[in-house]
C-alpha cells in the first residue's frame, strides 16, 4: 500500500483482516493524511452511505469524545485513532517515497524508494494524493475534460465565473498573487487546470493561542485587494471543533485561504518542486492571516476577528503548529477501461460491481483567477449550482482499476478513474476510506483465489464488504 492516507490505512487494514501480508509505505504524506492534518470536519453528504471501516473511524472518534459518533474532531485525535486501528490489525508502517516502478510487461514486480530500498509484492495499491504509483505505471490525466469528452454538461472551462470589480485604477487587483492571463479557449473546452490547494489550519481563540506571524519576505501589497471597498472581507470559514478549536476553510471569495493559481505545475512537478509549491502555499496563507489580523486598512470587524485567533498550541507540535500535509484537492486521475462521468452520479446510479457509495455534491474550488481589463478580476472553476446536486451513487470496482494491459496487479484507492466533474464529488475523505477498504479486500481476494484483479468484483467481493458493514446500496 503506497501512501498512509486514510485510503491507504483502510486498504492496509482491510487486506490484513483478510489474511494478506501487508506493508504500508508512508509516501509523501504523514500518517492519516488530511484527516490528521487539519481537515477536521467530515464532508459526508448523505452519511447513510458511510459504512465499514470509514464509519468505524468516526465511531471511534465519537467514543473518544464520549459520543455515539463524531463528525468534527481534533487533528491529533484523528492521528491517535488511525494508529490504534493499524495496531489492532498488526499493520506496520515504513517510511519511504517512491522513486521508480519496476515492471515486467504489465506486471509490477517492485518499487524502488528514494533511499534505494526495493520492495516487492504481488499486488500494489496506490493511495497517494499525488497519484505517484499510478502515474508511473499506467495512464493518468489531469485537468478538465471538455463537455464532449464524456458528454458532461458541467465539464470544461468557463461555466461558472465570478467577476470582481475594483476601483478604476485597478492597482490593488493587479498585485494579487496567482493571477494568470485571460484564457482563450471556448466555453466548455478542456484545459489543464485543477482545483486550488490550501492548508486546513487548526486555530483557537484561547489565551494560549500562537499569534499569526508573517512569513519570510512578507509583502502586504499581495493582499491589498482586500482593502478595496468592493471586496467582500469574508475570506475564511470557521468550523467548530471540540475543545474550543476551529478548522479554517476558504470563504469562497476573491482572496481567501485557497491559493488560487499556486499549483499550476503541480501535476508535472518532481518532489523538490512540489515541496516548493507547498512552501509557497504556506507563505501565502500565513501572510494572508497576518495581513487580516494586523493591517489597519482591513475593516475593523474583520481585523478584530482575525486578531482574536491563533494557531492551536497542542496541534502539529513538530512542525511549528502548522500542518505538514498540503490539501491537494486534485492531482492526476487514473484512466482505466471505465471512466466514471457526470451521468454516473446523477442518473446512471447503479453498478453491477459496486464496492461502495458516494453522495457529496459536485463541488469544485476555483481553478484560476485572471484579469479581464484593467480593474476586473475573474475567478473561474466552480461547478454551476444546476449541476451540483447529485443522488447517492454506487462506485464500481472498475473505477479502481487501470487498464489491465498497462498494470495488471495495481489497484488505485485514491487516484480513481473518473472525470474532473465526478472527482469534484467523490474526492471526499470518507469516500477515499471506502474505496481504500474495497481495494484492500480486492487485493487480498485476488491473492487468496489466485486470480487476476480484472476478474475480482463478483458476489464474493460484495459479500465480504457488506459483511464488514460497507454500504453498497441504500434500502428503498
C-alpha positions in Angstrom: 0.0 0.0 0.0 1.6 3.3 -1.1 0.5 6.3 0.9 -0.5 6.3 4.6 -3.5 8.5 3.8 -6.9 7.5 5.2 -7.4 5.5 2.0 -4.1 3.7 2.4 -4.7 3.0 6.0 -8.1 1.4 5.3 -6.7 -0.6 2.4 -3.9 -2.0 4.6 -6.3 -2.9 7.4 -8.8 -4.5 5.1 -6.1 -6.6 3.3 -4.6 -7.7 6.7 -8.0 -8.5 8.0 -8.4 -10.9 5.0 -5.1 -12.6 5.9 -2.8 -10.9 3.5 0.7 -9.9 4.3 0.7 -6.1 4.1 3.2 -3.3 4.1 2.1 0.3 4.3 4.6 2.7 2.8 4.1 6.3 4.1 4.9 8.0 0.8 4.9 11.8 0.9 2.1 12.1 3.4 2.1 11.9 7.2 0.2 9.1 8.8 -3.5 9.9 8.4 -3.1 12.3 5.5 -5.5 15.2 5.6 -7.6 13.9 8.5 -4.7 14.2 10.9 -3.5 17.4 9.1 -6.4 19.8 9.8 -9.3 18.6 7.7 -11.3 18.1 10.8 -14.9 18.2 9.6 -16.3 15.2 7.7 -17.5 16.2 4.2 -20.0 13.4 4.3 -23.1 14.2 2.2 -25.7 11.5 3.0 -24.0 9.8 5.9 -26.0 6.7 5.4 -23.5 5.7 2.7 -20.6 5.8 5.1 -20.1 2.3 6.4 -17.4 -0.2 7.0 -14.0 0.9 8.3 -14.8 4.5 7.4 -17.8 4.6 9.8 -15.7 2.7 12.4 -13.2 5.6 12.3 -15.9 8.2 13.1 -17.5 5.9 15.7 -14.0 5.5 17.4 -13.7 9.3 17.3 -17.1 9.6 19.0 -16.1 7.1 21.6 -13.0 9.2 22.4 -15.3 12.2 23.0 -18.0 10.3 24.8 -20.5 10.4 21.9 -22.0 7.8 19.6 -20.2 9.3 16.6 -18.0 12.4 15.9 -18.0 14.1 12.6 -16.0 17.1 14.0 -12.7 16.3 15.8 -9.2 17.5 16.6 -6.3 16.5 14.2 -4.2 14.9 16.9 -7.1 12.7 18.0 -7.7 11.5 14.4 -4.0 10.6 14.3 -4.4 8.7 17.5 -7.4 6.7 16.2 -5.6 5.8 13.0 -2.6 4.5 14.9 -4.9 2.4 17.2 -6.7 0.9 14.2 -3.5 -0.1 12.5 -2.2 -1.6 15.7 -5.4 -3.7 16.1 -4.6 -5.5 12.8 -0.8 -5.6 13.3 -0.1 -3.3 10.3 3.3 -1.6 10.4 4.2 1.5 8.5 7.5 2.1 6.7 9.0 5.4 5.7 9.7 5.8 2.0 9.0 7.8 -1.1 8.5 6.2 -4.5 11.4 6.8 -6.9 10.8 4.1 -9.6 8.3 1.4 -10.6 9.9 -1.8 -11.7 7.7 -3.7 -14.2 7.8 -6.8 -16.3 5.4 -6.1 -19.1 2.1 -5.3 -17.4 3.1 -6.7 -14.1 4.6 -4.5 -11.4 7.4 -6.5 -9.7 8.7 -4.0 -7.3 9.1 -0.3 -6.4 12.3 1.4 -5.5 12.3 4.2 -3.0 14.4 7.4 -3.0 16.5 5.8 -0.3 17.3 2.9 -2.7 15.1 0.3 -0.9 13.4 -2.2 -3.3 10.0 -3.5 -2.1 8.5 -6.5 -3.9 4.8 -7.5 -3.8 2.2 -9.5 -5.7 -0.3 -6.6 -5.6 0.2 -2.9 -5.3 -2.3 -0.2 -4.1 -1.8 3.5 -4.8 -3.3 5.6 -2.0 -1.3 8.7 -2.6 -2.7 12.2 -3.1 -0.1 12.7 -5.8 -1.1 9.6 -7.8 2.6 8.7 -7.8 2.3 5.0 -8.4 -0.5 5.2 -10.9 1.2 7.9 -13.0 4.4 5.8 -13.1 2.7 2.6 -14.1 -0.5 3.4 -16.1 -2.3 6.2 -18.0 -3.3 9.2 -15.9 -4.7 12.6 -16.7 -5.1 15.9 -15.1 -7.2 19.0 -15.7 -10.7 19.3 -17.0 -12.3 17.3 -19.8 -14.3 19.1 -22.5 -18.1 18.8 -22.5 -17.8 16.5 -25.5 -15.3 14.1 -24.0 -17.8 12.2 -21.9 -21.0 14.1 -22.7 -20.9 16.1 -19.5 -22.8 19.4 -19.4 -20.8 20.5 -16.3 -17.4 19.9 -17.9 -14.8 22.3 -19.2 -13.8 25.9 -18.9 -16.0 28.8 -18.1 -19.3 27.5 -16.9 -19.1 29.4 -13.6 -17.2 32.7 -13.5 -17.3 35.3 -10.7 -16.4 38.8 -11.5 -14.9 41.2 -9.0 -14.9 44.9 -10.0 -12.2 47.2 -8.5 -11.6 50.9 -8.4 -10.8 52.3 -11.9 -7.0 52.3 -11.4 -7.0 48.6 -10.7 -3.8 48.9 -8.8 -4.9 46.7 -5.9 -6.2 43.8 -8.0 -3.0 43.7 -10.2 -0.9 43.0 -7.2 -2.8 39.8 -6.3 -0.8 36.5 -6.3 -1.7 33.7 -8.7 -3.2 35.8 -11.5 -3.0 34.4 -15.0 -3.7 35.7 -18.5 -7.3 35.5 -19.6 -7.9 32.1 -21.2 -8.5 32.0 -24.9 -10.4 28.6 -25.0 -14.1 28.4 -25.7 -16.7 27.8 -23.0 -16.8 24.0 -22.2 -13.4 23.3 -23.6 -10.8 21.1 -21.9 -7.8 22.6 -20.1 -5.1 21.6 -17.7 -6.4 23.4 -14.6 -7.0 21.7 -11.3 -8.7 22.8 -8.1 -6.8 25.2 -5.8 -4.9 23.9 -2.8 -4.8 25.2 0.8 -3.7 24.2 4.3 -6.5 23.4 6.7 -5.3 25.1 9.8 -6.4 24.3 13.3 -6.9 27.6 15.3 -8.3 28.7 18.6 -9.3 31.9 20.4 -7.9 30.7 23.7 -5.4 32.8 25.6 -2.6 30.4 24.8 -3.0 30.6 21.0 0.0 31.2 18.8 -0.5 34.5 17.1 -0.4 34.6 13.3 3.1 35.7 12.2 4.4 37.0 8.8 6.3 34.6 6.5 9.8 35.4 5.3 9.7 38.2 2.7 6.2 39.2 3.7 4.7 41.8 1.4 1.4 43.3 2.5 0.6 44.5 -1.1 0.0 40.9 -2.2 -3.3 41.2 -0.2 -4.1 44.8 -1.0 -7.2 43.8 -2.9 -8.9 43.1 0.4 -8.7 46.9 1.1 -10.8 47.8 -1.9 -14.3 48.9 -0.9 -15.8 46.5 -3.4 -14.1 43.4 -1.9 -16.0 41.2 0.5 -13.7 40.7 3.5 -15.2 37.3 4.3 -12.1 35.2 3.5 -12.5 32.2 5.7 -15.0 29.9 7.3 -14.6 28.6 10.8 -15.9 25.1 11.6 -16.3 24.4 15.3 -14.2 21.6 16.8 -14.0 20.1 20.3 -12.1 21.9 23.0 -12.5 25.5 21.6 -10.8 24.9 18.3 -11.7 25.6 14.7 -11.0 24.2 11.3 -10.2 27.0 8.8 -11.5 26.8 5.3 -11.8 29.3 2.5 -14.7 31.7 2.3 -15.2 31.2 -1.4 -14.5 34.9 -2.3 -11.8 36.7 -4.3 -8.9 36.2 -1.9 -9.2 33.5 0.7 -7.2 30.7 2.2 -7.1 28.9 -1.2 -4.0 29.9 -3.1 -5.7 30.0 -6.5 -3.1 29.8 -9.2 -0.4 28.4 -6.9 -0.5 24.9 -8.2 -0.3 25.3 -12.0 2.6 22.9 -12.4 2.0 20.6 -9.5 0.9 17.5 -11.5 4.1 17.5 -13.6 6.5 18.6 -10.9 9.2 16.5 -9.3 9.2 16.1 -5.5 11.6 19.0 -4.9 9.3 21.3 -6.9 6.2 20.0 -5.1 7.9 20.9 -1.8 8.5 24.4 -3.2 4.8 24.7 -4.1 3.8 23.6 -0.7 6.0 26.2 0.9 4.6 28.9 -1.4 1.1 27.9 -0.2 2.2 28.1 3.4 3.8 31.6 2.9 0.7 32.8 1.0 -1.7 31.7 3.7 0.5 32.9 6.7 0.8 36.3 5.0 -2.9 36.5 4.4 -3.8 35.7 8.0 -1.2 38.1 9.3 -2.5 40.8 7.0 -6.0 40.3 8.2 -5.0 40.5 11.8 -2.7 43.5 11.7 -3.1 45.7 8.6 -5.0 48.9 9.5 -6.6 49.1 6.1 -8.6 46.0 6.8 -12.2 46.7 8.0 -12.1 46.8 11.8 -14.6 43.9 12.3 -12.6 41.6 10.1 -9.3 42.6 11.7 -10.6 42.1 15.2 -11.9 38.6 14.3 -8.5 37.6 12.8 -6.5 39.0 15.6 -8.7 37.1 18.1 -7.5 33.8 16.6 -4.2 31.9 16.5 -2.7 28.5 15.8 -3.7 25.8 18.4 -0.6 25.2 20.5 -1.2 21.5 21.0 -1.6 20.6 17.3 1.2 19.9 14.9 3.8 20.5 17.6 6.6 19.0 15.4 6.0 21.5 12.6 5.6 24.8 14.3 1.8 24.2 14.8 1.3 24.2 11.1 0.1 21.1 9.3 2.7 19.1 7.3 0.2 18.0 4.7 -0.9 20.4 1.9 -4.5 19.9 1.0 -4.1 18.5 -2.5 -7.7 18.7 -3.6 -7.0 17.3 -7.1 -4.0 15.9 -8.9 -3.6 13.2 -11.6 -6.5 10.8 -12.1 -6.4 7.3 -13.4 -7.7 6.4 -16.8 -9.0 2.8 -16.7 -11.1 0.8 -19.1 -14.1 2.5 -17.5 -14.2 6.2 -16.5 -17.0 7.5 -14.3 -18.6 10.6 -15.7 -21.4 13.0 -14.8 -24.2 10.7 -15.6 -22.8 8.1 -13.1 -23.6 10.5 -10.2 -26.9 11.9 -11.4 -28.8 9.3 -13.4 -26.9 6.0 -14.0 -26.5 5.4 -10.3 -26.3 1.6 -10.0 -23.3 -0.6 -10.9 -23.0 -4.4 -11.1 -19.6 -4.2 -9.5 -20.4 -1.7 -6.7 -17.9 -1.6 -3.9 -19.3 1.4 -2.0 -21.3 4.6 -2.5 -20.8 8.4 -2.8 -23.2 11.2 -2.2 -21.5 14.5 -1.8 -22.5 17.3 -4.1 -20.3 18.2 -7.1 -18.0 20.8 -5.5 -15.0 22.3 -7.3 -13.0 25.1 -5.8 -11.7 27.7 -8.2 -9.0 26.6 -10.6 -7.8 30.0 -11.8 -8.1 33.8 -11.4 -7.4 36.1 -14.3 -7.5 39.8 -15.2 -10.2 41.0 -17.6 -9.4 44.5 -18.5 -7.7 47.0 -16.2 -9.8 46.7 -13.0 -11.7 43.4 -13.1 -10.6 40.0 -11.7 -12.5 36.8 -12.6 -12.5 33.7 -10.5 -13.3 30.6 -12.5 -13.7 26.9 -12.0 -16.7 26.1 -9.8 -19.5 23.7 -10.6 -22.7 25.6 -11.6 -25.5 25.1 -9.0 -27.7 23.5 -11.5 -25.2 20.7 -11.9 -24.0 20.4 -8.3 -26.8 18.2 -6.9 -26.1 14.5 -7.0 -28.0 11.5 -5.8 -26.4 8.7 -3.8 -24.5 6.7 -6.4 -22.6 3.4 -6.5 -18.9 3.3 -7.0 -17.8 0.5 -9.3 -14.6 -1.6 -8.7 -13.7 -0.7 -12.3 -13.0 2.9 -11.2 -10.2 1.5 -9.1 -8.5 -0.5 -11.9 -6.1 0.7 -14.5 -6.2 -0.9 -17.9 -5.0 -4.5 -17.4 -2.6 -4.3 -20.3 -0.8 -1.5 -18.5 -0.7 -2.6 -14.8 -2.5 -5.9 -14.2 -1.6 -6.0 -10.5 -2.3 -2.5 -9.4 -5.4 -1.0 -7.6 -6.0 2.6 -7.0 -7.7 3.6 -3.8 -7.5 7.3 -4.5 -6.5 8.5 -8.0 -9.7 7.0 -9.3 -10.7 6.5 -12.9 -13.2 9.4 -13.0 -13.7 12.7 -14.8 -13.0 16.0 -13.2 -16.7 16.5 -12.7 -17.1 13.2 -10.8 -13.9 13.9 -8.9 -15.5 17.1 -7.6 -18.0 14.8 -5.7 -16.0 11.7 -5.0 -12.9 13.4 -3.7 -14.0 13.5 -0.1 -12.1 11.5 2.5 -15.0 9.3 3.7 -15.3 8.1 0.1 -11.5 7.5 -0.1 -11.7 5.4 3.0 -14.5 3.4 1.3 -12.5 2.9 -1.9 -9.4 2.1 0.3 -11.3 -0.7 2.1 -12.5 -2.1 -1.2 -9.0 -2.0 -2.7 -7.6 -3.9 0.3 -10.3 -6.6 0.2 -10.0 -7.0 -3.6 -6.2 -7.3 -3.4 -6.4 -10.0 -0.7 -9.2 -11.8 -2.6 -7.1 -11.9 -5.8 -4.2 -13.4 -3.9 -6.2 -16.0 -2.0 -8.1 -17.1 -5.1 -5.1 -16.7 -7.4 -7.0 -14.8 -10.0 -6.3 -11.5 -11.8 -7.6 -8.3 -10.4 -9.7 -7.9 -13.6 -11.7 -11.0 -12.5 -12.5 -9.7 -9.0 -15.7 -7.9 -8.3 -18.4 -10.6 -8.2 -20.6 -11.8 -5.3 -17.7 -12.8 -3.2 -16.3 -9.3 -3.0 -19.7 -7.8 -2.3 -20.4 -10.4 0.4 -17.1 -9.6 2.2 -17.6 -5.9 2.0 -21.2 -5.9 3.2 -20.3 -8.4 5.9 -18.0 -5.7 7.3 -20.6 -3.0 7.1 -19.7 -1.4 3.8 -22.8 0.1 2.2 -23.1 -0.8 -1.4 -26.8 0.1 -1.8 -29.4 2.1 0.2 -32.6 0.5 1.4 -35.6 1.8 -0.6 
